[in-house]
Amino acid sequence: MQIRIPDRVVLFDYGEVISRSPSEADRAAILAVADVPAGPFWAAYAAHRNDLDGGFLSSDEYWTRIAAECGTQWDSARRQALWNADMRAWISAEPDVVATIEALTAGGTRLAVLSNAAEEYGGLLRHSPISRWFEQVFVSGELRMLKPDPTIYLHVCRELGIAPAALVFVDNRAENVLGAESIGATGHVFTGPDGLVEFLTALTERNPG
């Protein structure tokens, strides 16, 4: 199978697009390490995530803040264990999406990744088996920019040497897609592998060359 989209770059989000959503077992494993009530833990986890993903907090500072909001303290070993469990929860790739990316590669379509993630994800994404298919991997924690701010998409376009109109962006969050569309990119809100293939196939029909 080949999917050829000439004169465009397809830019993929990683979390919950290429990767599967953290499972209930993943979440339970993280919470078991934290050993605090679920409500305040997940509230603090979400509240400080943008600061982590934006590169404004280190991972150690992130887990320290969560502990404080849960009314406890975690030693270095516990913070490391939480980091390990959280990383594992976000890196399981969805096979059908990987197959679609492989089909794009086979068709000669240019590809890249843009993820809102802590800076340490950059190494994982650049050295995973599928990384050879991507021209570049952009990680918000390294860039100190976050989706959906239009500046991050403009930065990606400059680095890839393309005009915004040549960018095709796939993300599971509508606000991130709207951010890309605000600079003139074509966007797709990911809801599953079948819808992704339908969207990409429609682009090949519009670009028969």
PyMOL commands that set and color helices and strands:
alter all, ss='L'
color gray80, all
select helices_A, chain A and resi 14-18+24-34+38-47+49-53+59-69+76-90+95-106+121-127+129-133+140-143+150-160+164-166+174-181+193-206
alter helices_A, ss='H'
color red, helices_A
select strands_A, chain A and resi 9-12+110-115+136-139+167-171+186-189
alter strands_A, ss='S'
color yellow, strands_A
deselect
rebuild
show_as cartoon
